[in-house]
Amino acid sequence: MGVIEETFAGHEVSRASLDNCVKCTICETVCPVAKANPLFTGPKYNGPQAERFRDGASVDHSLEWCDFCGICTLNCPQGVKIAELNEQAAAKMKAQNGVPLRDRIIPETNMEGMLLSPIAPVANWALGIRPLRVAIEKVIKIHRDAPMPTAHTETLAKWLKHRKKTDVKPTKGPVVFFQGCAGGYFETETSKKSIEVLEHLGYEVFVPKQSCCGLAKQSNGLFKGATKDILNLCDNLLKFDNELPVVSSSGSCIGMVKHEAHEIMGVDDPRLENVSVRSRDFCEFIMEEYRAGRLDLSELREVDLTVPYHQPCQVKSQGMGFPAIDMMELVPGVTVVESNEPCCGIAGTYGLKAERYDTAQKIGKGVFEHMQNYNEGVGVCDTETCRWQIAKSSGVKIVHPVWLLHHALGLSDNLLK
């Protein structure tokens, strides 16, 4: 089998939905890219309309402007898999025409974390040097103003190895914590707070050996490598256990496990099925446990705060409502103001790329202004790259919802640290 046949197993499933399209153009009206860039001919044209003419090939390079946020699929009243068709077609285009070096480098998040962590102070300093960023833009085509993650010398693995064990004895069942690449190297504080909250609430938390979920490769059209990565992750988690809940504060990575690997890449494997059905976003897990009466959150202290919040498109696509808002509003005194915006523009790695940076900034403008207008020192968002994008472009400190819960439980005195 060739590369395309091997790695586009989900295509026929998505294609089966295209005849449901009634050309209502609802997808066109909600598409954030079409509003920001006239070069993108829109999700209807690039999705169900163009798909009828592709016959295994892409017919329009305007498809390259799509950020695959999935808002079109979410809003389609006919159930057409618009975003899935577009992403599959874009991946085919790369399989046929070649993948740029940049799009092969960016997805190697685990390797990047391993390389940058030992030299974190130097790496962070270097990525702040303007001439170097200009040179990177010219050579690799990563925009000079695109947000970069902050590397840390203390990875999550190092923290787990050396930290003082909790004095709280488990009173509830064990859970597996899935950190994601960013949670292991760049967003370590969010991972730490997630583990501390779960332990404080009575769960025994296990953090087994893990690997990359392949999401960044998938979003850059590297379906074959992404499939290998997601199944390798499943193997690692299954070696530890095949029944415990898998909880993650990486909203995008857990979305890959729960939704995107199967729906977009068509990965149909019992290993993925086993892990995906027991995987939960952190806020989703907390609210499920709370509503089932298994969590007593009466100890939450009052926090008088209005919090601007943006739900990322990769969390929206999981179809679980707004568990982050529900969780944060359990804290006495907290008022959450949702952005009501479709996308912040970063879309994983889309907004990093030089030719797409301006479009990404236009897409995210409403989110940035929302954070600026409503913040009282902090804003909230569920996924890592979205937080980096919003923080860089709004000037507001952006944290994961778990930071607020951690603070309200008395586990930290300062919400911003």
Residue pairs with C-beta under 8 A, 6 or more apart in sequence:
3 95
3 224
4 56
4 92
4 95
4 96
6 224
7 91
7 95
7 223
7 224
7 227
7 265
8 88
8 91
8 92
8 223
8 265
8 266
9 265
9 266
9 267
9 268
10 84
10 88
10 262
10 263
10 264
10 265
10 266
10 267
11 88
11 266
13 81
13 266
14 81
14 84
14 85
14 88
15 51
15 85
17 48
17 78
17 79
17 80
17 81
18 47
18 48
18 51
18 52
18 80
18 81
18 85
19 48
20 78
20 79
20 80
21 44
21 47
21 48
21 49
21 78
21 80
22 78
23 44
23 49
24 77
24 78
25 44
26 75
26 76
26 77
27 42
27 43
27 44
27 47
27 72
27 75
27 76
27 80
27 82
28 34
28 42
28 43
28 44
30 71
30 72
30 75
30 342
31 40
31 42
31 43
31 71
31 72
32 67
32 69
32 71
32 341
32 342
32 343
32 345
32 363
33 40
33 65
33 66
33 67
33 69
33 359
33 363
34 40
34 41
34 42
34 43
35 362
35 363
36 359
36 362
36 363
37 65
37 359
37 362
39 62
39 65
40 46
40 62
40 65
40 66
41 60
41 62
43 66
43 72
43 82
43 83
43 86
44 72
44 82
45 60
46 60
46 62
46 63
46 66
46 86
46 89
47 72
47 80
47 82
47 83
47 85
47 86
48 80
48 82
48 85
50 59
50 60
50 63
50 89
51 85
51 89
53 59
54 89
54 92
56 92
57 92
57 93
57 96
58 89
58 90
58 92
58 93
58 96
61 93
63 86
63 89
63 90
63 93
64 90
64 93
65 356
65 359
66 83
66 86
66 87
66 90
67 343
67 345
67 347
67 350
67 351
67 356
67 360
67 363
68 83
68 86
68 87
68 90
68 219
68 347
68 348
68 350
69 83
69 313
69 342
69 343
69 347
70 83
70 313
70 314
70 316
70 317
71 83
71 313
71 316
71 342
71 343
72 82
72 83
72 86
73 80
73 81
73 82
73 83
73 84
73 317
74 316
74 317
74 319
76 82
81 263
84 263
84 264
87 218
87 219
87 264
88 264
90 221
91 221
91 222
91 223
93 221
94 103
94 220
94 221
94 222
95 221
95 223
99 220
99 221
99 222
100 141
101 140
102 140
102 141
102 142
102 353
103 220
103 221
103 222
104 220
104 222
105 140
106 142
106 216
106 220
106 349
106 352
107 214
107 216
107 217
107 219
107 220
107 222
107 225
107 226
107 349
108 216
109 181
109 182
109 185
109 212
109 216
110 181
110 184
110 185
110 211
110 212
112 185
113 151
113 155
113 181
113 182
113 184
113 185
113 186
114 185
116 123
116 151
116 185
117 151
117 152
117 153
117 155
117 185
118 153
119 151
120 150
120 151
120 152
120 153
121 153
123 151
124 150
124 151
126 132
127 133
127 148
130 144
133 144
133 145
134 144
136 142
136 144
137 143
137 144
137 354
141 353
141 354
141 355
142 352
142 353
142 354
143 352
143 353
143 354
143 357
145 357
145 392
146 351
146 352
146 353
146 357
146 392
147 346
147 351
147 352
147 385
147 388
147 389
147 391
147 392
147 393
148 388
149 182
149 185
149 186
149 187
149 384
149 388
150 186
151 185
151 186
152 185
152 186
152 188
154 188
155 184
155 185
155 188
156 179
156 183
156 184
156 185
156 188
156 191
156 192
156 207
157 184
159 188
159 192
160 195
160 207
166 196
166 199
166 200
168 199
168 200
168 202
170 199
170 202
170 203
170 204
171 202
172 201
172 202
172 203
172 204
172 294
173 203
173 204
173 244
173 245
174 203
174 204
174 205
174 206
174 244
175 198
175 203
175 204
175 205
175 206
175 244
175 245
175 246
175 247
175 285
176 205
176 206
176 207
176 208
176 237
176 240
176 241
176 244
176 245
176 246
176 247
177 191
177 194
177 195
177 198
177 205
177 206
177 207
177 246
177 247
177 248
178 210
178 237
178 246
178 247
178 248
178 250
178 253
178 254
178 257
178 279
179 191
179 207
179 210
179 248
179 249
179 250
180 213
180 248
180 250
180 252
180 253
180 254
180 384
181 212
181 213
181 253
182 250
182 253
182 384
182 385
183 190
183 191
183 248
183 249
183 250
183 253
183 384
184 191
184 210
186 384
187 250
187 384
187 387
187 400
190 249
190 384
190 399
190 400
190 402
190 403
191 249
193 249
193 400
193 402
193 403
193 406
193 411
193 412
194 247
194 249
194 282
194 400
194 402
195 205
195 207
196 406
196 411
197 402
197 405
197 406
197 409
197 411
198 205
198 247
199 205
200 409
200 411
201 295
201 409
206 240
206 241
206 244
208 236
208 237
208 239
208 240
208 241
209 236
209 239
209 240
210 233
210 236
210 237
211 229
211 232
211 233
211 236
212 229
212 232
212 233
213 229
213 230
213 233
213 253
213 256
213 257
213 261
214 225
214 226
214 227
214 228
214 229
214 230
214 233
214 256
214 261
215 226
215 252
215 253
215 255
215 256
215 260
215 348
216 348
216 349
217 223
217 225
217 226
217 229
218 226
218 256
218 260
218 261
218 264
218 265
219 347
219 348
219 349
219 350
220 349
223 265
226 261
226 265
227 261
227 265
227 267
230 256
230 257
230 261
230 265
230 267
230 272
231 267
231 269
231 271
231 272
233 257
233 275
234 257
234 269
234 271
234 272
234 274
234 275
235 271
237 246
237 275
238 271
238 274
238 275
242 274
243 278
244 278
245 278
245 279
245 280
245 285
246 254
246 257
246 275
246 278
246 279
246 280
247 279
247 280
247 281
247 282
247 285
248 254
248 257
248 279
248 280
248 281
248 282
249 281
249 282
249 400
249 402
250 383
250 384
251 281
251 312
251 314
251 315
251 382
251 383
252 312
252 314
252 315
252 348
252 383
252 384
252 385
252 386
254 279
254 280
254 281
254 318
255 281
255 314
255 315
255 317
255 318
257 272
257 275
257 276
257 279
258 276
258 279
258 318
259 276
259 317
259 318
260 314
260 317
261 267
261 272
261 276
262 268
262 272
262 276
280 288
281 315
281 318
281 320
281 323
281 382
282 400
282 401
282 402
283 323
283 324
283 326
283 327
283 382
283 401
283 402
284 318
284 320
284 323
286 295
286 323
286 327
286 405
287 323
287 326
287 327
289 295
290 297
290 327
290 330
297 330
299 409
299 410
300 330
300 331
300 332
300 405
300 408
300 409
301 332
301 408
301 409
301 410
302 331
302 332
302 333
303 331
303 332
303 333
303 334
303 404
303 407
303 408
303 415
304 333
305 333
305 334
305 335
305 376
305 378
305 404
305 415
306 334
306 335
306 336
306 337
306 374
306 376
307 328
307 334
307 335
307 336
307 337
307 374
307 375
307 376
307 378
307 379
307 380
307 404
308 337
308 339
308 370
308 371
308 373
308 374
308 375
308 379
308 380
308 396
309 324
309 325
309 328
309 336
309 337
309 338
309 339
309 379
309 380
309 381
309 401
310 338
310 339
310 341
310 344
310 367
310 370
310 371
310 379
310 380
310 381
310 386
310 390
311 322
311 324
311 325
311 338
311 339
311 381
311 382
312 343
312 344
312 381
312 382
312 383
312 386
313 342
313 343
313 347
314 348
314 383
315 324
315 382
315 383
322 338
324 380
324 382
324 401
325 336
325 338
327 401
327 405
328 334
328 336
328 380
328 401
328 404
328 405
329 335
329 336
331 404
331 405
331 408
334 404
334 408
336 380
337 370
337 374
339 366
339 367
339 370
339 371
341 364
341 366
341 367
341 370
343 363
343 364
343 367
344 351
344 363
344 364
344 367
344 368
344 381
344 386
344 389
344 390
345 351
345 359
345 360
345 361
345 362
345 363
345 364
345 367
345 389
346 352
346 360
346 364
346 385
346 386
346 388
346 389
347 360
348 385
349 385
350 356
350 360
351 357
351 360
351 361
351 363
351 364
351 389
360 389
361 393
364 389
364 390
364 393
367 390
367 394
368 390
368 393
368 394
369 394
371 379
371 390
371 394
371 396
371 398
372 394
372 395
372 396
375 396
377 397
377 415
377 416
378 396
378 397
378 398
378 399
378 403
378 415
378 416
379 390
379 394
379 396
379 397
379 398
379 399
380 398
380 399
380 400
380 401
380 403
380 404
381 387
381 390
381 398
381 399
381 400
382 400
382 401
387 398
387 399
387 400
390 396
390 398
391 397
391 398
397 416
399 415
399 416
403 412
403 415
404 415
406 412
407 413
407 414
407 415
